[in-house]
Every structure is written in C-alpha cells, then in structure tokens.
Amino acid sequence: MRTLAMALFCGFCCLSCVKTITVPRPPFGPPASMCEGAPSDLDVVTFNAGLGPGIVPYSSERAPHVVDALASTPFDVMCLQEIWTDGDRDAIVSRLGLPRENVVYAMTRGLGETGKDRCSSGELDRLSACTEEKCRGVPEEDITSCAMSRCRSALTHLFMTNRECLNCLTAMAGHGSAATRHVCTTTGASRIYGGRNGIIMASRWPLHDVEAVLLPTSNANRVALFARVNVPGRGEVELACTHLSSSQE
C-alpha cells in the first residue's frame, strides 16, 4: 500500500512554503494479483472531477452532484483534481466536514501572469464576428467550447499571427465574449482559471509536513504535492499527488 500511496497524494497550503524536495523511490511490492481480497491498510481515493467551466461540458450542471457523491464516498485519504473554481472547492470542503488540518490545497492564483499575453482590438474582430453568428444563444460559460468547434478558421489565423493573443483567449475559458475581449485587450491573461491548480487533498487524519513543488507548465498552473499522515496502528505514511499537464500544454 505504501507504493500506491506514494504515487497518489499530497497537500499544500501556502505559496511561501513551496520548495523542491527529493522523494526516494519505495521498493516494488508484490504483483497486484497477490493482493486481491486482502484487507486494506489505507483506503485511498483519487478522482478527476472535470469541473472546468468552458472546457469540460456540463461542468456547472454536474458540480452539485459531484459534491454530493464525494460527501458520501468512504475514504481514508482522497485526492481530487480539476476542481478549478473557488466556489466548487469551497462547496466540497464544506460538505466533507473535516477539520481544517485534514484538508489542504495549493493557492496559486495569479502565479505566472506576465501581462504579455494580450490582443489588439482589431485582432479579435474576425473571431467576434464568427461567435456572434455561430454561437448566438449559447450560454456565456460555453462560448469557448462553441468557438473551438465552430470558429476554427479564426482561431487558426490567431495561432499563425499572434500566439500570445490565442494564449489569452485560452486563459479566459468559461467567460463570455465581452469579458474576454475586455481582459485580452487590456491587462491580458496567461493562466486558465486565474492560475488556480485545481487540486484538493483530504484525510481522516491530520496532514503533516505539507510541501509542494511547482511544475513547469504553460496555460495552467500545476503542482506536485507531498504530505505525511499517521495511520493508527500502522504508523507514518508518505503521500504524494499531482495533476500532470495534458498534451496540448
């Protein structure tokens, strides 16, 4: 179980505590087939919730059902990925009802925002005309998905002529056309969901020695998180968790 746990979980609360650490590779355990039916020392749950408004379909509609399901899921340690908004994160933490020292997440909002990813007003005219015609009536949260499927020519043009502008449009996923145009022609945006990383870790027992490593990425901030937990009757267990970048980043 230690090998499994080392590969799964972590926690982190404060950016000022971020530092790189070296984690030793644990010895390989017996084949999985030998563990079938054996009692578990540690019940570990990992779940990519896919609550990414503007990127994952029906994120907002699914959110309350995901919260309900997680609140009723038995676990010793749980690691969640793609909880991208503060509202969804707070709803999950509240419903789990655990002491504060049993829940951790990394605060990375605003990290990696350089102000360099922006557009001129004229560069968005072609895309705006397309979304006005082909995405009329689509909820603001889904404008990004609509544009990706119906305005590929305009997006390809931006890819070829101004990659920084396209980066800003990507970072504004989940926002409507007006908000996207305003941000991308003024302050700019470089990280999707404001730089949040989307990971939560929860445990039945307090998490100790919480640390994090900020991973090199583009577009979405990523962290590798580490912690320790004392399992009654079993002693200390090291936990680790990360959410790796997808192939398009």
Backbone torsions as a table, in degrees:
resi	resn	phi	psi	omega
1	MET	NA	-28.5	-178.3
2	ARG	-64.5	-39.1	178.4
3	THR	-59.9	-44.7	178.3
4	LEU	-62.6	-45.1	-177.5
5	ALA	-64.6	-40.5	-179.6
6	MET	-61.0	-26.5	-177.3
7	ALA	-88.4	-5.4	-168.4
8	LEU	-111.5	-43.4	-161.9
9	PHE	-128.9	164.9	180.0
10	CYS	-169.8	-179.0	173.7
11	GLY	-161.3	156.0	-178.6
12	PHE	-161.9	137.4	-176.1
13	CYS	-115.7	-30.2	-165.4
14	CYS	-136.1	125.4	-178.6
15	LEU	-60.4	-31.6	-179.2
16	SER	-65.8	-14.5	-179.6
17	CYS	-93.6	-1.3	-175.4
18	VAL	-65.2	129.6	173.5
19	LYS	-157.8	155.4	179.6
20	THR	-81.7	133.7	177.4
21	ILE	-128.7	157.5	178.5
22	THR	-104.4	124.6	-178.9
23	VAL	-107.5	119.2	-179.9
24	PRO	-66.7	145.8	177.7
25	ARG	-75.6	124.0	179.5
26	PRO	-72.6	159.8	177.6
27	PRO	-67.0	148.3	178.4
28	PHE	-70.3	138.7	-179.7
29	GLY	-91.0	-169.1	-179.4
30	PRO	-71.5	163.2	176.5
31	PRO	-57.1	149.9	-178.1
32	ALA	-58.7	-32.3	-178.3
33	SER	-62.6	-26.4	179.8
34	MET	-77.3	-13.5	-177.4
35	CYS	-97.4	-3.1	-177.4
36	GLU	-62.1	128.2	178.7
37	GLY	82.2	-5.9	180.0
38	ALA	-75.7	145.5	177.8
39	PRO	-65.1	147.7	-177.3
40	SER	-92.8	134.2	173.6
41	ASP	-79.5	-27.9	-175.5
42	LEU	-148.6	118.3	179.0
43	ASP	-88.6	109.4	-174.6
44	VAL	-108.4	132.5	177.8
45	VAL	-122.6	130.9	171.3
46	THR	-128.1	139.6	-173.9
47	PHE	-152.7	124.2	171.9
48	ASN	-90.2	105.8	-173.0
49	ALA	-75.5	-21.4	179.8
50	GLY	60.9	34.4	178.8
51	LEU	-91.2	72.2	-178.4
52	GLY	-118.5	86.8	-179.4
53	PRO	-54.6	132.0	179.2
54	GLY	89.5	-15.4	180.0
55	ILE	-116.3	-51.3	-179.6
56	VAL	-98.5	123.8	-177.2
57	PRO	-56.8	142.2	174.3
58	TYR	60.7	29.4	-179.5
59	SER	-59.8	-50.7	-177.4
60	SER	-66.0	-37.4	179.3
61	GLU	-68.0	-34.7	-178.1
62	ARG	-80.2	-23.8	-170.4
63	ALA	-51.3	-51.8	-177.9
64	PRO	-63.4	-30.5	178.5
65	HIS	-73.0	-35.9	175.7
66	VAL	-63.9	-43.5	178.7
67	VAL	-58.6	-46.4	179.9
68	ASP	-61.5	-44.1	-177.5
69	ALA	-65.4	-41.4	-179.9
70	LEU	-67.2	-36.7	-179.6
71	ALA	-64.9	-24.8	-178.2
72	SER	-103.2	6.5	-178.7
73	THR	-89.5	123.9	176.8
74	PRO	-73.9	139.0	179.2
75	PHE	-162.4	157.3	166.4
76	ASP	-95.8	-43.5	176.7
77	VAL	-136.7	137.3	179.9
78	MET	-131.5	135.2	174.1
79	CYS	-122.7	126.5	-177.9
80	LEU	-116.1	138.6	175.1
81	GLN	-117.9	159.2	177.5
82	GLU	59.3	45.1	165.2
83	ILE	-100.4	82.3	-163.5
84	TRP	-82.7	-22.3	-176.9
85	THR	-106.3	152.0	178.2
86	ASP	-61.4	-37.7	-178.7
87	GLY	-62.4	-45.9	179.0
88	ASP	-67.3	-40.5	177.7
89	ARG	-59.9	-48.6	-178.0
90	ASP	-64.6	-36.6	179.2
91	ALA	-65.0	-41.8	179.9
92	ILE	-67.1	-47.8	-179.6
93	VAL	-59.7	-41.9	-180.0
94	SER	-63.2	-44.7	-177.6
95	ARG	-69.8	-30.1	177.7
96	LEU	-66.4	-30.3	174.1
97	GLY	63.5	31.0	-178.5
98	LEU	-93.6	157.3	173.3
99	PRO	-59.2	152.1	-175.1
100	ARG	-58.6	-34.8	-178.4
101	GLU	-73.5	-5.2	178.7
102	ASN	-96.8	-2.3	-177.5
103	VAL	-130.8	133.1	179.5
104	VAL	-139.0	151.7	172.7
105	TYR	-157.9	156.3	-175.9
106	ALA	-91.3	131.6	176.9
107	MET	-93.6	99.9	-178.0
108	THR	-120.1	13.5	-179.5
109	ARG	-58.4	132.6	178.7
110	GLY	85.9	-12.7	-178.9
111	LEU	-72.6	130.9	179.7
112	GLY	89.6	2.1	176.5
113	GLU	-80.7	112.8	-175.1
114	THR	-101.8	-18.8	-175.0
115	GLY	79.9	1.4	-178.2
116	LYS	-89.0	-21.6	-178.3
117	ASP	-88.4	99.4	-177.9
118	ARG	-154.5	173.3	-177.0
119	CYS	-129.0	158.6	165.5
120	SER	-85.9	156.3	-176.8
121	SER	-58.4	-41.3	-177.7
122	GLY	-65.2	-29.5	-178.5
123	GLU	-66.7	-20.5	-178.1
124	LEU	-95.5	-3.8	-175.8
125	ASP	-61.6	-43.6	-178.8
126	ARG	-64.0	-44.3	178.5
127	LEU	-67.5	-40.5	179.8
128	SER	-62.1	-40.6	179.1
129	ALA	-64.0	-39.3	179.5
130	CYS	-66.5	-48.3	-179.0
131	THR	-65.9	-33.5	177.5
132	GLU	-62.7	-37.8	-177.6
133	GLU	-82.6	-45.2	-168.5
134	LYS	-100.6	-10.5	-179.4
135	CYS	-120.4	19.1	179.6
136	ARG	-62.9	131.8	179.9
137	GLY	87.9	-8.3	178.5
138	VAL	-76.6	134.5	177.6
139	PRO	-54.2	145.8	-176.4
140	GLU	-54.9	-38.4	-179.0
141	GLU	-59.6	-28.0	-174.0
142	ASP	-101.1	7.1	-179.8
143	ILE	-60.4	-40.9	-179.7
144	THR	-59.4	-48.5	179.9
145	SER	-62.8	-40.0	178.7
146	CYS	-62.7	-46.2	-179.7
147	ALA	-62.4	-38.4	-179.3
148	MET	-64.4	-32.7	-177.4
149	SER	-92.8	-26.6	-173.0
150	ARG	-114.8	-9.5	-177.2
151	CYS	-127.2	42.2	-175.0
152	ARG	-65.0	-34.4	-179.4
153	SER	-62.3	-45.0	179.7
154	ALA	-65.7	-38.8	179.2
155	LEU	-69.9	-37.4	176.6
156	THR	-63.2	-39.0	177.6
157	HIS	-60.3	-43.6	177.8
158	LEU	-65.5	-38.1	178.0
159	PHE	-59.5	-38.2	-177.7
160	MET	-80.4	-27.6	-171.6
161	THR	-108.7	-30.9	-177.6
162	ASN	-153.7	87.9	-177.2
163	ARG	-64.2	-31.5	179.4
164	GLU	-65.0	-38.4	177.6
165	CYS	-63.8	-43.9	178.7
166	LEU	-63.5	-36.8	176.8
167	ASN	-59.7	-40.9	179.5
168	CYS	-65.1	-43.5	178.4
169	LEU	-59.8	-39.7	178.3
170	THR	-64.9	-42.0	-179.8
171	ALA	-64.5	-22.5	-178.5
172	MET	-94.1	17.7	177.6
173	ALA	-54.2	136.0	-179.7
174	GLY	94.7	-7.3	178.6
175	HIS	-104.7	155.7	179.5
176	GLY	-75.1	173.9	-176.5
177	SER	-61.9	-43.2	-176.9
178	ALA	-64.5	-45.8	179.9
179	ALA	-65.1	-39.9	179.7
180	THR	-63.8	-46.3	179.3
181	ARG	-61.8	-42.0	-178.6
182	HIS	-61.9	-50.3	-177.1
183	VAL	-66.9	-44.9	-173.9
184	CYS	-73.7	-13.8	175.6
185	THR	-105.9	3.2	178.6
186	THR	-124.2	-92.3	-175.4
187	THR	-75.0	-28.0	-174.7
188	GLY	79.5	168.4	178.3
189	ALA	-154.0	138.1	-177.0
190	SER	-118.9	-21.4	-175.0
191	ARG	-122.8	129.9	-179.8
192	ILE	-65.0	147.4	-177.8
193	TYR	54.4	36.4	174.9
194	GLY	67.2	14.1	179.8
195	GLY	96.1	2.6	177.5
196	ARG	-67.4	154.7	-176.7
197	ASN	-107.5	-13.6	169.9
198	GLY	81.8	10.4	-176.3
199	ILE	-107.5	137.9	171.8
200	ILE	-129.4	140.3	170.4
201	MET	-126.3	137.4	179.9
202	ALA	-133.0	150.3	-178.5
203	SER	-144.1	152.2	174.5
204	ARG	-67.2	-23.1	-177.1
205	TRP	-121.0	159.0	179.9
206	PRO	-58.7	144.9	178.4
207	LEU	-97.1	131.4	-177.0
208	HIS	-118.0	162.8	175.5
209	ASP	50.5	46.3	-176.7
210	VAL	-73.2	129.2	179.7
211	GLU	-142.1	166.5	178.3
212	ALA	-148.0	152.3	173.8
213	VAL	-122.1	123.2	176.4
214	LEU	-79.5	123.1	-176.8
215	LEU	-89.7	147.5	176.4
216	PRO	-69.2	125.3	-177.7
217	THR	-148.8	175.1	167.1
218	SER	-133.2	149.6	174.2
219	ASN	78.0	-51.1	179.3
220	ALA	-126.6	132.2	177.7
221	ASN	-71.8	139.8	179.5
222	ARG	-130.0	146.2	176.2
223	VAL	-135.6	150.3	167.6
224	ALA	-106.8	126.8	-170.7
225	LEU	-115.9	144.1	-176.5
226	PHE	-136.3	147.1	176.5
227	ALA	-162.4	172.2	174.7
228	ARG	-126.3	150.4	177.6
229	VAL	-139.7	141.5	176.6
230	ASN	-94.3	110.9	-179.8
231	VAL	-88.0	119.3	-178.5
232	PRO	-53.5	127.9	179.1
233	GLY	80.7	-7.4	-177.3
234	ARG	-124.7	-17.2	178.9
235	GLY	91.6	-161.6	-173.6
236	GLU	-82.0	138.4	178.0
237	VAL	-127.8	133.7	175.5
238	GLU	-86.2	138.4	-177.9
239	LEU	-123.5	145.3	177.8
240	ALA	-147.1	147.7	179.7
241	CYS	-154.5	145.3	172.0
242	THR	-151.0	166.2	175.5
243	HIS	-126.2	103.2	-172.6
244	LEU	-72.6	154.3	176.9
245	SER	-66.2	147.8	174.6
246	SER	-83.1	169.6	-171.3
247	SER	-65.4	-21.8	-177.6
248	GLN	-84.8	-2.4	-177.4
249	GLU	-92.7	NA	NA
